[in-house]
Amino acid sequence: MISLSAQAQNVSDSLSIYKDQNLLQINGYQRILQNLEAVPNGMTFGGYAEVLYNQPEAANGEIDVQRLILLFGYKFDDRTQFVTEVEFEHVKEVYIEQAFVNYAVNNSLNVRAGLMLVPMGIINEYHEPTTFNGVERPSIDNKLVPTTWREIGIGLSGRSDALSLRYQAYIFNGFLSHNGTDGLIKGSNGLRSGRQKGAESVFRTPNLSMKLDFYGINGLRLGLSGYFGKTQADDQIYDTYGSTVGLSMLGLDARYNFRRFTARGQYITSSINDADQYNQLTGKDLGSSMSGYYTEAAYNLLPIIKKQRLFVFVRYENFDTHATVPSNIPRKAAFHRKEITTGLSYHLAPGAVFKVDYQNKSTGLAGSDNGQINAGVGVWF
Amino acid sequence: MISSITNITLAALCFFYTTADFDITKLVQKRMQKEITKVFLCNDFNLENISGSPGFQFKNSTYLMDHQIYAINKGDELLGYAFLGTAPSKTDTFEYLILFDQNFIQKKAKVMVYREDYGGEISSKRWLSQFQNSSLGERFIYGDNISAISGATISVKSMTNSINYVYSQLQRQLAVVSR
C-alpha cells in the first residue's frame, strides 16, 4: 500500500498534486493509496460488503447484511506482506477468511503460508460483489465448490510473464468428514459442512491444491484447477473404516471480455472414494461423484467510455451433488439443480454496485419450479 | 516424518536468508539496463537523467506516483528514451518501464516490479505488446483498444491511465519546447 518505490517520493508534493487532479477518474483503491501515502507505515485497509434482499415466491423475504469483510494488510518490506480478512456474516458471526504471509522471492515466485483461499473455479478466489453478476454467487459455487473455501496451508504462487501464465500450488489441511460423533459431509451440499475454516482444525492428511490460469489471448482467461486428497476425522474414529473419504476435484473455467460483451463459464467435477463406507458408518447420503457447470453472458448497456457500467446478464446453472451414488443409497432427484438467473448489475462507480435479478430454480423432481427475486448492494474498496 | 519436516524447514530458512538481501532501486536499474541492451541491441550506451529538464517537466498524478526519464545515448548519438513510472495496483504500487525511440515511438513497455499478487497479470508480454509502436498522440481506452484481463481490472486500468497520462504530458511539453 505504502509506496516503497525505487524512487523516494515527495509526500507533500504528491498530495498537493492530487488536489489538482479533479479531471482524472479515481476509484476507491487509488483514494486509499492517496490517503495512506501520508501514513508512515505499511498498513493496508480495505474490505467488501453485500447487503441483500431475497424474495422467494409464496414465502417471507429475507433482508440481510450477508457479509461484511474488513481487509487488513501489513507490508514489512518490499518482499514480505501479511494479509488478513475478517468476515462478519449475517452481522453476528465472525470468521477469519484469510490470514497469510506472502514472501516474494522474485517477480515470478512467491511463498505463502497461513489461512488461504483454495483456488478452485472463479468465485472462490474472486468473490467480491463487484466482480460477478447476480445478487447471489452462482449456486454451484456453494454446493460443489464450498465458497468461501479456505484452509490452513503452505505453498507457492507466481506467474510467467512470457507465457502469460499464473500458477498456484498449495498443501492444505482437508475437510473434516467425521467429528467423532457425527458424519459432517452429505448429499445435499457435498463437502460444504466439512470445511474447517482454520478454526481448531483437525489435521492428519495433507491435501494438494493447484491452479493454472492462462491469459495469453487478449480478452480471454482460462483456468484449470485441481484438488486431491483425503478428508480428516477425529482421533477417536480415524481408524474406523468409512470415517474418511478420498476426494479428487477438477475445475475448468473461462472468462471473456470483448468491448461491452462479457461471458464466463465454469465446469466442476469431483469424485469421492469410499462414499459407501462413509454412508454406512454415518447414515448420511453422500454421493460418489458431483458435477455441474454454469455459463453466463452479459452486455454493458452504457457506452464503453463511461465510468458507470450497466450490465444485463443471464446465467444458466446445471449441477448435481448426486451425479453418481454408491449402491447403498438412492439417487435423489432433488439434488440435481437447474437455475436460470437474469438481471442487471449497475456499477455506480468502480467498487460500488446495485444488483437486481430474477431466479428460476428447479430440481430433478417434477413440479419443483420456484421463482425468486433478489436485490442487493455491493461494495469493494 | 518429523525429521523430514525439520529438514524442509531448515532448507527453507537457508533459502529465505540467502534471498533476503534486497535493494529494489538497484534491481530496477539492473532490469532497465538489461531491457535497453535487448531492445536497442547495444551494450555501450549511457543513461542521462533528463527528468525536469525542458520538455520533461511534468508532475506526478494519481496514476503516476513517481517517475524518471532518461536519454539513452551511445557516444554523441541519441538512441532513444527510457521512462520509469510508478503506478498504483490494488493495494500497492508497481514500477514500469517504457522505451521510446528518438522520435518517441514506443518500442517496448515492461512491468519491472509488481509487488502484490492481485493484478500481476498486467506483466504479461502479450498484454503489454498492445502499447507497442504507439506514438504520443495515441490514447488508450480500457475495453476498447486495450483488452481487459479478468481478475486484474484495477491494475489494467491503472497501467492504461498511467500511459495515457505520460503520453499526454510528453506530447504537450515537447510541443511547447519545439515551438
Interface residues (C-beta under 8 A of the other chain):
Chain A: M1 S3 L4 S5 A6 Q7 Q9 D13 S14 I17 Y18 Q21 L24 Q25 I26 N27 Y29 Q30 I32 L33 Q34 E37 T44 G46 L71 G73 K75 D77 D78 R79 Q81 N102 Y103 A104 V105 N106 N107 N110 V111 E125 Y126 T131 S157 R159 D161 A162 S164 R166 D213 Y215 G216 I217 N218 G219 R221 R255 Y256 N257 F258 R259 R260 R264 I304 I305 P350
Chain B: A12 F15 F16 T19 A20 F22 I24 T25 L27 V28 Q29 K59 N60 S61 T62 Y63 M65 D66 H67 Q68 L84 T86 P88 K90 T91 D92 T93 E95 V111 V113 Y114 R115 E116 D117 G120 E121 S123 S124 K125 R126 W127 Q130 I141 G143 D144 S147 A148 I149 S150 G151 A152 T153 I154 K157 S158 N161 Y165
